[in-house]
Amino acid sequence: MNNRLNRSIRRMTAGAATLLLAASPAIAADKLKLTMNWTADSAHLGFAVAQKNGLYAAEGLDVTLEEGRGSSVAAQLVATGKSELGYADAGATLNVASKGAPIRIISTIWKSGQFGIQYLETSGIKTPKDLVGKKLAVPPGSAMVPLVPVFLKANGIAESDVEIVSANQSATLGLLTSGDVDATAETPENVVVPLAAKGYEVGNMYFYNNGVPLVSLSLIAREDKLSANPDLYRRFIRATLKGWRQAMEDPGAAVDALLEVFPETENTKEVLMQAATYSFSSVCPAGPGDSIGATDEATWARIYEVMTTAMEFPKSKPVTDYYSLDYLPATAIACP
């Protein structure tokens, strides 16, 4: 009899719990918006994967991925509180922050910028020193203008030993293929990918690997919002970094996810697949085992030195005022 009574009590308890769960409202996911640097391309594969594969949902997040209109605009939207998160170039972010905007970089997704030197394989250029006596196209008004002298100096090359040709971005491909210039300062996605599609073999030297350690696209947030809800940002970063790892493990599925999440993108699957290689190399510049989204204090110190000595960045605040490592996962998410 006691056994029957115990079974009845257990059934009643289970039934009551079911009724309570049914009657309880669903726990609402935390909403937040990420404003991106630009329209969707290979730089956003990890976010699309995190959205498509439910990584954000698993962290209790309802994420809106908003295409942007430039890194400076994204940083300003975060600074004014119109977006919880921004995805923007670190240089643009630091410039906004140096003027008093209460924002910080909380994760570096592209740990190395894609900026560098591109050249036809037939040019004979293999190392920075091979640029001596050559013509180098540099788009006016671009980030390359201050970076090229830093790159040359870091590699022991006098600026007078290289002929700098000011050329609009739209003209550089034609100048390169016609032989009017020997190299251009751009990104591989803008030079290597389109020229490879036309049958050209193109080489690339990253600034990052040749004496100019600058991070690029990063996650940014307002300081007051970080303090008010640090766990929200930790969950977002954890899901995002997992998304980038999954993207690198299956690039084809990552491109499909981006095309599904951003159906209006003008990029084709073929172009995205080609560009993904360069995007992933920026996420994991040290290769397999590198920590996704994390730039250490020593590298930040070197970045700050380059910016303050060669790029006229103000020294009014220490570099630690511009970034935080407090929102990264306790256990690093490694590059595959």
Secondary structure in CASP SS format (residue, H / E / C, confidence):
PFRMAT SS
TARGET T0000
AUTHOR 0000-0000-0000
METHOD secondary structure of the structure
MODEL  1
M C 1.00
N H 1.00
N H 1.00
R H 1.00
L H 1.00
N H 1.00
R H 1.00
S H 1.00
I H 1.00
R H 1.00
R H 1.00
M H 1.00
T H 1.00
A H 1.00
G H 1.00
A H 1.00
A H 1.00
T H 1.00
L H 1.00
L H 1.00
L H 1.00
A H 1.00
A H 1.00
S C 1.00
P C 1.00
A C 1.00
I C 1.00
A C 1.00
A C 1.00
D E 1.00
K E 1.00
L E 1.00
K E 1.00
L E 1.00
T E 1.00
M C 1.00
N C 1.00
W C 1.00
T C 1.00
A C 1.00
D C 1.00
S H 1.00
A H 1.00
H H 1.00
L H 1.00
G H 1.00
F H 1.00
A H 1.00
V H 1.00
A H 1.00
Q H 1.00
K H 1.00
N C 1.00
G C 1.00
L H 1.00
Y H 1.00
A H 1.00
A H 1.00
E C 1.00
G C 1.00
L E 1.00
D E 1.00
V E 1.00
T E 1.00
L E 1.00
E E 1.00
E C 1.00
G C 1.00
R C 1.00
G C 1.00
S H 1.00
S H 1.00
V H 1.00
A H 1.00
A H 1.00
Q H 1.00
L H 1.00
V H 1.00
A H 1.00
T C 1.00
G C 1.00
K C 1.00
S C 1.00
E C 1.00
L E 1.00
G E 1.00
Y E 1.00
A E 1.00
D E 1.00
A H 1.00
G H 1.00
A H 1.00
T H 1.00
L H 1.00
N H 1.00
V H 1.00
A H 1.00
S H 1.00
K C 1.00
G C 1.00
A C 1.00
P C 1.00
I E 1.00
R E 1.00
I E 1.00
I E 1.00
S E 1.00
T E 1.00
I C 1.00
W C 1.00
K C 1.00
S C 1.00
G C 1.00
Q C 1.00
F C 1.00
G E 1.00
I E 1.00
Q E 1.00
Y E 1.00
L E 1.00
E H 1.00
T H 1.00
S H 1.00
G C 1.00
I C 1.00
K C 1.00
T C 1.00
P H 1.00
K H 1.00
D H 1.00
L H 1.00
V C 1.00
G C 1.00
K C 1.00
K E 1.00
L E 1.00
A E 1.00
V E 1.00
P C 1.00
P C 1.00
G C 1.00
S C 1.00
A C 1.00
M H 1.00
V H 1.00
P H 1.00
L H 1.00
V H 1.00
P H 1.00
V H 1.00
F H 1.00
L H 1.00
K H 1.00
A H 1.00
N C 1.00
G C 1.00
I C 1.00
A C 1.00
E H 1.00
S H 1.00
D H 1.00
V C 1.00
E E 1.00
I E 1.00
V E 1.00
S E 1.00
A C 1.00
N C 1.00
Q H 1.00
S H 1.00
A H 1.00
T H 1.00
L H 1.00
G H 1.00
L H 1.00
L H 1.00
T H 1.00
S H 1.00
G C 1.00
D C 1.00
V C 1.00
D C 1.00
A E 1.00
T E 1.00
A E 1.00
E E 1.00
T C 1.00
P H 1.00
E H 1.00
N H 1.00
V H 1.00
V H 1.00
V H 1.00
P H 1.00
L H 1.00
A H 1.00
A H 1.00
K C 1.00
G C 1.00
Y C 1.00
E C 1.00
V E 1.00
G E 1.00
N E 1.00
M E 1.00
Y E 1.00
F C 1.00
Y C 1.00
N C 1.00
N C 1.00
G C 1.00
V C 1.00
P C 1.00
L C 1.00
V C 1.00
S C 1.00
L E 1.00
S E 1.00
L E 1.00
I E 1.00
A E 1.00
R E 1.00
E H 1.00
D H 1.00
K H 1.00
L H 1.00
S H 1.00
A H 1.00
N C 1.00
P H 1.00
D H 1.00
L H 1.00
Y H 1.00
R H 1.00
R H 1.00
F H 1.00
I H 1.00
R H 1.00
A H 1.00
T H 1.00
L H 1.00
K H 1.00
G H 1.00
W H 1.00
R H 1.00
Q H 1.00
A H 1.00
M H 1.00
E H 1.00
D C 1.00
P H 1.00
G H 1.00
A H 1.00
A H 1.00
V H 1.00
D H 1.00
A H 1.00
L H 1.00
L H 1.00
E H 1.00
V H 1.00
F C 1.00
P C 1.00
E C 1.00
T C 1.00
E C 1.00
N C 1.00
T C 1.00
K H 1.00
E H 1.00
V H 1.00
L H 1.00
M H 1.00
Q H 1.00
A H 1.00
A H 1.00
T H 1.00
Y H 1.00
S H 1.00
F H 1.00
S H 1.00
S H 1.00
V H 1.00
C C 1.00
P C 1.00
A C 1.00
G C 1.00
P C 1.00
G C 1.00
D C 1.00
S E 1.00
I C 1.00
G C 1.00
A C 1.00
T C 1.00
D C 1.00
E H 1.00
A H 1.00
T H 1.00
W H 1.00
A H 1.00
R H 1.00
I H 1.00
Y H 1.00
E H 1.00
V H 1.00
M H 1.00
T H 1.00
T H 1.00
A H 1.00
M C 1.00
E C 1.00
F C 1.00
P C 1.00
K C 1.00
S C 1.00
K C 1.00
P C 1.00
V H 1.00
T H 1.00
D H 1.00
Y C 1.00
Y E 1.00
S C 1.00
L C 1.00
D C 1.00
Y C 1.00
L C 1.00
P C 1.00
A C 1.00
T C 1.00
A C 1.00
I C 1.00
A E 1.00
C C 1.00
P C 1.00
END
